Amino acid sequence: MKQSYSEYAALFKALSDETRLKIIDMLSCGEMCACDILEQLSLSQSTLSYHMKILSECGIVNAVRDGAWMRYTISKARADEAAAFVGYITTDKEDCICKSCRKTKCEEGESNGK
């Protein structure tokens, strides 16, 4: 798996907001129009646009214009990538970045009798 920490940091930063998590939860049931999201969350149009821009830019949400409204869906592929990335970084592996720094100063001190 390619390690792109900055790419995933942007995604997890987008998901670190309570309102955006609610939006993702709402979209888990399928496509929604901005008007329906607005109604459920009691947000202003500009506030919803701000949140959807962040979610769209990190790739977790797909946005399609439908006349005057936008329709949103979760990007299943991006959600799966994020889940796989979390699994990857929380599992021991041969190419882990910790392998190069495994011997810590604490361990060195113990071997020197300190």
N, C-alpha and C positions, 0 to 999 in steps of 0.2 A: 504494500500500500504506500502510495506517495504521501509523504508527510508535508503538508502545507499548513503549518500552525497558524500563519496570519489569515489564511482563507477561512479556517474553521473558527478562529477567534472572532472574526466579523460575524459569522453565523451565530455563535453562542452569545455574543454581545447583543445581537438583535433579539435573541430569545430571552434575554435577562430582564425584560420589562414585563410587568404583570399584564398590562393591556394587550401586548403582542402575544403573550401566551394564551390569553383568552381568545384572541382572534384565531390562532392556530387550532385551538380546541374546537372552535365553532366550525372551522373549515375541514375538520377531520370527518365530518358527516357528508362532505361533498361541496360542490361549487356554491358560492354565495355572491349575491350582488352587494355592492357597497351600501345600497339603501337598507338592506336587511341587517347588515353589520351595524350600521349607524343606529338603527332602531333598538337593537339588542343591547348595545353598549352605551347609549346616550352620549355619543361623541359629536363634536362639530365635524362638518365635512373636512375642514382643513386639518383637524387633529387626526382624523382617520387617514387622510391622504399622507400625512407625515409618517404614521406607523406603517402603512402599506408600502410606502417607498422603501423604508428600511428593510422590511421583510422581502420585498421583491429584489432589491439590490443584492442581498446575500443569497438569493436563489431558492429560498425555502417556499416562496409563494409565487405562483404564476398569475399574471394580470392580463386580462383581455378586455379591450374597450367594446362596449355594447351600446351604441347610441350615446346617450348622455351619461351613462353609468359605466362603471368598471365591474367586471366579474372576476372573482378570485378563486383559485384552487391551490391546494398544497402540492408542491413538487415532490411526489413520492420518491423519485430517484435521489433528490437532494436530502430528503429525510433519511433514506436508507444509508446514504454516504455518511451522514453525520453520526448515525447510530454505529456504523462500522468503525468510524474514526474513534469514537469513545471506547469501543471494544478494543481497538488496536492499541491505544495509548495506555490502557489500564491492564494490559497483559504483558508478561515477560516475553521478550523476543530476542533473537540473536543480534539484530541490528539496532537495539535500543540505545538511545543516547547515553544512558547511564553506564553502559559497558566501558566506555572510555574513561569514566571517572569513578569506577567502582571502588578503588582504593582511596579512602578518604583520609584526611589528616588525622582523624581520630584513630583509624586503624594503624596508620604509620606511627603514631605516638605510642600505641600499645606494643608494637613490635620493637620499638626502641627502648622499652622499659619505662616509659614515662607514665 
